[in-house]
Amino acid sequence: MSTLRMTSDLRRELILSAAKRCFARNGFAGTTTKSVAAAASISEGLLFKHFPTKAALFAEILAAECEADPAFHHLLELKPSTETLVVLVRGMVAHFLHASGTPDQQEEQRWRLMITSHLDDGEFARLLYDKIGGLIGPVFKSSLERALAAGDASPVGREPLNLFWFAHHTVLMMGLVRLPATPCLDYAGAKDLERQVCEFILRGIGLNAAAIAAHLDRELPPELSAPARESA
């Protein structure tokens, strides 16, 4: 049984490897499941046993890239605490603001796919939200619980994970505003924009002024100095 499982896992990795090459060469719209299957030297039917749709395949690739990022991986290993909660929010804000400010072609494709998914059947967005929530949600929730227990925060609502999604959607929308070559809106005080957004979110999820002042302006360790690679 373990041999079958290993064979299945290996096949899945080979499909993902072939799909990465296809998406990099042809983009999402120009890639078909048939072309991915051909690149992986398997039938399209076998591909569908592992990934039911092209959107599911692409979402899995983005999630894998996220997990492979050293800064992101280190973040997931941090001990739950108020400081970790602040670091997580800082990383999320930095990623979205930087990624939307000067997106490369691949990054722009991801943004456009995310936008059109919300306007279409929502399949890709649902898959990606599920991946993001599974990776970061537990760290956010446990760190918020520690912040509440330490007296660094007050409870906001009954569902802690909703607060994570409120924060995520805030920076996602800010990213969309900044995505065009000429931004749809120029925020005043661009120099302090990142910090202002962080403070807005941290207050929104319940952190008090003392906790924000104690953690927000701390220098991040070298392994976390690059923005955490969360997918748009």
C-alpha positions as CSV (number, residue, x, y, z in Angstrom):
1,M,0.0,0.0,0.0
2,S,2.8,2.4,0.8
3,T,4.4,1.7,-2.6
4,L,1.1,2.7,-4.3
5,R,0.9,5.8,-2.2
6,M,4.5,6.8,-3.1
7,T,3.8,6.1,-6.8
8,S,0.7,8.3,-6.6
9,D,2.7,11.1,-4.9
10,L,5.5,10.9,-7.4
11,R,3.0,11.1,-10.3
12,R,1.4,14.1,-8.7
13,E,4.8,15.8,-8.5
14,L,5.6,15.0,-12.1
15,I,2.3,16.5,-13.2
16,L,2.9,19.7,-11.1
17,S,6.4,20.0,-12.6
18,A,5.1,19.7,-16.1
19,A,2.3,22.2,-15.4
20,K,4.8,24.7,-14.1
21,R,6.7,24.6,-17.4
22,C,3.4,24.9,-19.4
23,F,2.1,27.8,-17.3
24,A,5.4,29.6,-17.5
25,R,5.6,29.2,-21.2
26,N,2.0,29.8,-22.2
27,G,0.3,31.5,-19.3
28,F,-2.9,30.3,-17.7
29,A,-5.2,31.0,-20.6
30,G,-2.8,29.4,-23.1
31,T,-2.3,26.2,-21.2
32,T,-4.7,23.3,-21.5
33,T,-5.0,20.2,-19.4
34,K,-4.3,18.3,-22.6
35,S,-1.0,20.1,-23.0
36,V,0.0,19.5,-19.4
37,A,-0.9,15.8,-19.7
38,A,1.3,15.5,-22.8
39,A,4.2,17.3,-21.1
40,A,3.9,14.8,-18.2
41,S,3.6,11.9,-20.6
42,I,0.3,10.7,-19.2
43,S,-3.3,10.6,-20.4
44,E,-5.6,13.6,-19.7
45,G,-7.9,11.1,-17.9
46,L,-5.1,10.2,-15.5
47,L,-4.3,13.9,-14.9
48,F,-8.0,14.5,-13.9
49,K,-7.7,11.8,-11.3
50,H,-5.2,14.0,-9.5
51,F,-6.5,17.5,-10.5
52,P,-10.1,17.8,-11.6
53,T,-9.6,21.2,-13.3
54,K,-6.9,23.5,-14.7
55,A,-7.8,25.9,-11.9
56,A,-7.2,23.3,-9.3
57,L,-3.8,22.5,-10.8
58,F,-2.8,26.2,-10.9
59,A,-4.0,26.8,-7.3
60,E,-1.9,23.8,-6.1
61,I,1.2,25.3,-7.8
62,L,0.7,28.6,-6.2
63,A,0.3,27.0,-2.8
64,A,3.4,24.9,-3.3
65,E,5.4,28.0,-4.2
66,C,4.1,29.7,-1.1
67,E,5.2,26.8,1.2
68,A,8.6,26.6,-0.5
69,D,9.4,30.3,0.2
70,P,12.0,30.3,3.1
71,A,10.5,33.4,4.8
72,F,7.0,32.0,4.6
73,H,8.2,28.6,5.9
74,H,9.9,30.3,8.8
75,L,6.8,32.3,9.6
76,L,4.7,29.1,9.9
77,E,7.2,27.8,12.4
78,L,7.1,30.8,14.7
79,K,5.7,30.2,18.2
80,P,2.2,31.6,18.5
81,S,2.3,35.0,20.2
82,T,1.3,38.6,19.9
83,E,4.6,39.3,18.1
84,T,4.0,36.6,15.6
85,L,0.5,38.0,14.9
86,V,2.1,41.4,14.2
87,V,4.8,39.8,12.0
88,L,2.1,37.9,10.0
89,V,0.1,41.1,9.4
90,R,3.3,43.0,8.4
91,G,4.2,40.3,5.9
92,M,0.8,40.2,4.4
93,V,0.6,43.9,3.9
94,A,4.1,44.2,2.5
95,H,3.5,41.3,0.0
96,F,0.3,42.8,-1.4
97,L,1.6,46.3,-1.6
98,H,4.9,45.4,-3.2
99,A,3.5,42.7,-5.5
100,S,0.9,45.1,-6.9
101,G,3.3,48.1,-7.1
102,T,5.6,46.6,-9.8
103,P,4.2,43.2,-10.8
104,D,6.1,41.0,-13.3
105,Q,4.2,39.2,-16.0
106,Q,3.6,36.1,-14.0
107,E,2.4,38.1,-10.9
108,E,0.0,40.1,-13.1
109,Q,-1.4,36.9,-14.6
110,R,-2.2,35.7,-11.0
111,W,-3.9,39.0,-10.1
112,R,-6.0,38.9,-13.3
113,L,-7.0,35.3,-12.8
114,M,-8.0,36.0,-9.2
115,I,-10.2,39.0,-10.3
116,T,-11.9,37.2,-13.2
117,S,-12.5,34.2,-10.9
118,H,-14.6,36.3,-8.6
119,L,-16.6,37.6,-11.6
120,D,-17.0,34.1,-13.1
121,D,-17.7,30.9,-11.2
122,G,-15.3,31.6,-8.4
123,E,-13.7,28.1,-8.6
124,F,-10.0,29.3,-8.7
125,A,-10.6,31.9,-5.9
126,R,-12.3,29.3,-3.7
127,L,-9.5,26.8,-4.2
128,L,-6.8,29.4,-3.4
129,Y,-8.7,30.7,-0.3
130,D,-8.9,27.2,0.9
131,K,-5.1,26.8,0.5
132,I,-4.3,30.1,2.1
133,G,-6.7,29.5,5.0
134,G,-5.2,26.0,5.6
135,L,-1.6,27.3,5.6
136,I,-1.9,30.6,7.5
137,G,-5.2,30.4,9.3
138,P,-4.0,28.2,12.2
139,V,-1.0,30.4,12.9
140,F,-3.2,33.5,12.9
141,K,-5.8,32.0,15.1
142,S,-3.4,30.6,17.7
143,S,-1.4,33.8,17.8
144,L,-4.6,35.9,18.3
145,E,-5.6,33.5,21.1
146,R,-2.2,34.1,22.8
147,A,-2.6,37.9,22.4
148,L,-6.1,37.8,24.0
149,A,-4.7,35.6,26.9
150,A,-1.8,38.1,27.4
151,G,-4.2,41.1,27.6
152,D,-2.7,42.5,24.4
153,A,-6.0,42.3,22.5
154,S,-9.8,42.5,23.1
155,P,-12.1,40.0,21.4
156,V,-13.8,41.2,18.1
157,G,-16.7,39.0,17.1
158,R,-17.1,35.3,17.6
159,E,-15.1,33.9,14.6
160,P,-11.3,34.6,14.8
161,L,-10.7,33.4,11.3
162,N,-13.1,36.0,9.9
163,L,-10.7,38.6,11.2
164,F,-7.9,37.0,9.1
165,W,-10.1,37.2,6.0
166,F,-11.1,40.8,6.7
167,A,-7.4,41.6,6.9
168,H,-6.6,39.6,3.7
169,H,-9.5,41.2,1.7
170,T,-8.4,44.7,2.9
171,V,-4.9,44.3,1.4
172,L,-6.2,42.4,-1.6
173,M,-8.4,45.3,-2.6
174,M,-5.6,47.8,-1.9
175,G,-3.5,45.7,-4.3
176,L,-6.2,45.9,-7.0
177,V,-6.3,49.7,-6.6
178,R,-2.6,49.9,-7.2
179,L,-2.3,47.3,-9.9
180,P,-2.8,49.4,-13.1
181,A,0.3,51.4,-14.4
182,T,-1.6,54.5,-13.3
183,P,-3.2,53.5,-10.0
184,C,-6.9,53.9,-9.6
185,L,-6.3,55.8,-6.4
186,D,-3.2,57.5,-5.0
187,Y,-3.2,57.1,-1.3
188,A,-2.0,60.2,0.6
189,G,1.2,59.8,2.6
190,A,2.6,56.9,0.5
191,K,5.8,56.9,2.6
192,D,3.9,55.7,5.7
193,L,1.3,53.8,3.8
194,E,2.5,50.3,4.8
195,R,2.7,51.1,8.5
196,Q,-0.7,52.8,8.4
197,V,-2.4,49.8,6.9
198,C,-0.7,47.5,9.4
199,E,-2.0,49.7,12.3
200,F,-5.5,49.8,10.8
201,I,-5.6,46.0,10.5
202,L,-4.1,45.3,14.0
203,R,-6.6,47.7,15.6
204,G,-9.4,46.0,13.6
205,I,-8.5,42.5,14.9
206,G,-8.5,43.8,18.5
207,L,-4.9,44.6,19.4
208,N,-4.5,47.5,21.9
209,A,-2.3,50.5,21.4
210,A,0.4,49.3,23.8
211,A,0.8,46.0,22.0
212,I,0.9,47.7,18.6
213,A,3.5,50.2,19.8
214,A,5.6,47.4,21.3
215,H,5.7,45.2,18.2
216,L,4.9,47.1,15.0
217,D,8.1,49.0,14.6
218,R,10.5,46.2,15.6
219,E,13.1,45.2,13.1
220,L,12.3,41.9,11.6
221,P,14.9,39.1,11.7
222,P,16.8,38.5,8.5
223,E,14.9,35.4,7.5
224,L,11.7,37.4,7.6
225,S,12.9,40.6,6.1
226,A,11.5,39.7,2.7
227,P,7.7,39.9,2.4
228,A,6.0,36.6,3.1
229,R,5.0,35.0,-0.2
230,E,1.2,34.8,0.2
231,S,-0.7,34.3,-3.2
232,A,-2.9,37.0,-4.4
